[in-house]
Amino acid sequence: MGNLSHGEYIDSFTADAAAIRDVFVKAVPELSVPATPEWDLGRLVKHIGTVFVWGTAVVEQRPERVDPRSLDIGLPEERSDYGEWLVRAASKAAAVMSAADPSDDCWSWGADSHAVFWSRRLANEIGVHRWDVQSAFGDPDPIAPQLAADGLDEILENLTFRPDTDLRGVGERLHLHATDCDGEWLITLGAEGVEFKHEHAKGDVAARATASDLLLLILGRVAPSSIETFGDVEQLDRWQQRLKF
């Protein structure tokens, strides 16, 4: 389970969708996004909106699985309209998820098969993408400490359920220490995959920064050289290469 409530996740992704729209209306859809170099701003906003549509459909049709390829996302013909479309998709997601009990059985691809999985998933993914969008236009606002810490937890809890990510090792340890909230992670790469604990201990490599920068570090958006690191820093490259989305 996450660190925030179902309602707090919904409030978070609703606010972030509006913040993305506010950047989009000042920019052009063809603006390059350094955090997602294969996608320009329009393509990134299309992706974010598609995630909203999928999450909404899954919660609406709970507990049945929903194939995202079967959905009509209602994408506008004009790319200049993507920002308002995104906010409408976020508003519908908020209404559907607010009407659901967070403990309702609900299909998911991760460790938690309840409706709150999706409010949490949307809050965390859209939080990172809001940072991506803002960083393409200027100085981005950091991800809120509690949400960023939750984002790290969510990644680690669901790693074994991601077929695109196979992180294994021989006992290498990564220690992350948040400076702006109560958050520490000791992550071990073993032969069977990833294990983590919330504790202070020495790792082969360690990073100390705000929770937002730690999350963005792991996701390949912040360079190790920009924060306080210790030990075998090259090990961080492996995390960034595997977890960047």
Protein Blocks (a to p, Z undefined) as FASTA:
>chain_A
ZZbdfklmmmmmmmmmmmmmmmmmmmcfklccfklmmbcfklmmmmmmmmmmmmmmmmmm
ocbdcdfklpcehiafblklmmmmmmmmmmmmmmmmmmpcfkbccddfbfbdcfklmmmm
mmmmmmmmmmmmmmmnmccddddfklmmmmmmmmmmmmmmmmkbccddehiacddddfkb
ccdddddddfkbccddddddddfbdcdddfklmmmmmnopacfklpccehjfklmmmmmm
mmgZZ
